[in-house]
Amino acid sequence: MVNRERPPYEELEARFGAPVGVEEARARWGALVHAARSGTVTLITRERWEWAALVPLPEVSGVLSGLPVLSLSTARSKLGDLVRQTAGPYDEGPVLLTRHRTPVAALIAARRLLDRPAARRRATAEDLLSQGHTISLVRGPADGVVAVARDRDGKEIAAGSGADIAAALVSLME
């Protein structure tokens, strides 16, 4: 069935940033794929109304086997056609992108991202401190470090531990 309804692209831009055109995406292909592997979604557009998204593998719902597979180099050379294929009105499924036959990212219709809740922004240590919370660092068991965040009333709101201060603070924010 052909879907002719124009998705609300403004919402996608607000969540994931401005899209890049196909030619710019080709020029920056290596960096965009690396960003996708690190969890970043990149919107790619062709002729203003065809939008696809280069996404990390966890963004692809369902079973990966049976999906179309292309190498990164082939995908780069056929990127315009792939954007049209995935964004087209016929609701084509995701295309897996591989490096040395190992899936590393996927290209999906950008409108599929509208159904997913927006990622919740993790609070940083700076956010906690600016809100009046305190963070205490203490030596933990086995020479580790424990980080404890408390609200203004002294109630513990988060805790984390790690081998060093940086690891403890990262753990605190998770």
Helices and strands as residue ranges (DSSP letters): H 9-16, E 20-21, H 22-27, H 29-37, E 42-46, E 50-55, G 57-59, E 69-71, H 72-77, H 79-87, E 95-99, E 102-109, G 110-115, H 125-130, E 134-139, G 141-143, E 145-150, E 156-162, H 165-173
